[in-house]
Amino acid sequence: MPRAPVLRRRRWLSWLGIGLVVLLVGAGIGWAGATVLTPPKDVLDSSAFTTVEVVAGEVGSSINLNTVAEWTPIPVGSNQAAGTVTTVSVTPGDEVTQGSILYSVNLRPVVIAQGSIPSFRAMSVGTSGADVTQLQTLLAALGLYSGARDGGFGYLTGQAVKAWQKKLGVPADGVVQAGDIVFVPSLPTRVALDTDVIKRGASVSGGEPVVKGLPPAPAFTVPVTDTQASLMPNGTRVEIASGDATWEGYVTDQVSDPQTGTTVILSGKDGASICGDECGTIPVTGQTLLLSKIVTVETVKGLVVPSAALLSAADGTVSVIDEKGTHHKVTVETSARGMSVIDGVSAGLRVRVPATGK
């Protein structure tokens, strides 16, 4: 076979290979140039959007939980009578005043009176001391004594005691036994008796701390999870339903315990009582559960848009974009649950959601 034709064919194949390489390199350079020199598409510009109308409405957020109302009685007086409890005259939570009968022992009434000195002895003509002054104050409150409250048990005090004993239905001997009176620090007050000790037929020997005083109002707490606690900083408002009434409380503290979890403490506005004059509706014994609304975001009325319609700029300004692409600077009043109340535009304006460019 002649060599010339073979050589010509080899040269042709070589030039063909070189041409293909040049074409491939040129294509690669063209792709790279197009990739580097062509600006990337704006993500906002390429995003789809719809439009919604700015309308009047309100935005707020709350969660429903149970508030626990519970009285915390503290011992305020001790029984000094000995014998058998024959009657019980008060129920838990009753308000008592000077001379109110609490119970009776061996048919002899035991009354409550105000005084810082507990009853510890019998008092009769010739006795003197601070406990006698407390007795004179009791007799004066009952309208039976108008003499000096000087701590001296004299004739006038003895006459007042006899008149008092006649009203109680006991022998009018003018002697006040230690078990006749339970002195407590202040009156009037709401009380609860220790029903394990003071009950009909029970025996008492004296010295039992049986009278418990109630504070002006029960304690209000909300057991919560850690997630719920994070939504309830101090100052959070709580609407508490009690029958037909709605009470208002505010978060003042949170207490965490490894065993019981987190408990939110509530108080009334400026430290006032949550239940006010209606605290008597809360049972004195046990815990009372009250359905409550925890206001995590206070309700605000105004012009409402989806929060996704808001566009934040680097300088902190916020705007909405209408259907023509025009930006409108707005002020956000509040946001909750994907909606926002804004100011700066008019009702009826249609804005983009999400807040996109083209």
HELIX and SHEET records of a PDB file:
HELIX    1   1 ARG A    3  LEU A   37  1                                  35    
HELIX    2   2 VAL A   43  SER A   46  1                                   4    
HELIX    3   3 ALA A  130  ALA A  141  1                                  12    
HELIX    4   4 TYR A  155  LEU A  168  1                                  14    
HELIX    5   5 ALA A  178  ASP A  180  5                                   3    
HELIX    6   6 ASP A  226  SER A  230  1                                   5    
HELIX    7   7 LYS A  269  GLY A  271  5                                   3    
HELIX    8   8 GLY A  276  THR A  281  5                                   6    
HELIX    9   9 SER A  307  ALA A  309  5                                   3    
SHEET    1   A 2 THR A  50  GLU A  53  0                                        
SHEET    2   A 2 ARG A 350  VAL A 353 -1                                        
SHEET    1   B10 LEU A 311  SER A 312  0                                        
SHEET    2   B10 VAL A 318  ILE A 321 -1                                        
SHEET    3   B10 HIS A 327  ALA A 336 -1                                        
SHEET    4   B10 MET A 339  ASP A 343 -1                                        
SHEET    5   B10 THR A 288  PRO A 306 -1                                        
SHEET    6   B10 VAL A  55  GLU A  70 -1                                        
SHEET    7   B10 ALA A 219  VAL A 224 -1                                        
SHEET    8   B10 GLY A 261  SER A 267 -1                                        
SHEET    9   B10 ALA A 245  ASP A 257 -1                                        
SHEET   10   B10 ARG A 237  SER A 242 -1                                        
SHEET    1   C 4 ILE A  74  GLY A  77  0                                        
SHEET    2   C 4 VAL A 211  GLY A 213 -1                                        
SHEET    3   C 4 THR A 189  LEU A 193 -1                                        
SHEET    4   C 4 ASP A  94  VAL A  96 -1                                        
SHEET    1   D 5 ILE A 181  VAL A 184  0                                        
SHEET    2   D 5 ARG A 108  GLN A 114  1                                        
SHEET    3   D 5 ILE A 101  VAL A 105 -1                                        
SHEET    4   D 5 GLY A  83  VAL A  88 -1                                        
SHEET    5   D 5 SER A 203  VAL A 204 -1                                        
END                                                                             
